[in-house]
């Protein structure tokens, strides 16, 4: 996890290397194979949001 200059927290996707803001955490390509999915914080946040709604 990294922080931008404006203190917005971001996560760097392990598969694509793209930066994803944690405030709007979502998988960039959820249908694509990802060997990191089981340990991915973005995937875990998505599952948590789905359970809460």
Buried (B, 14 or more C-beta within 10 A) or exposed (E): EEEEEEEEEBBEBBBEEEEBEBEEBEBEEEEEEBEEBEEBBBBEBBEEEEEEE
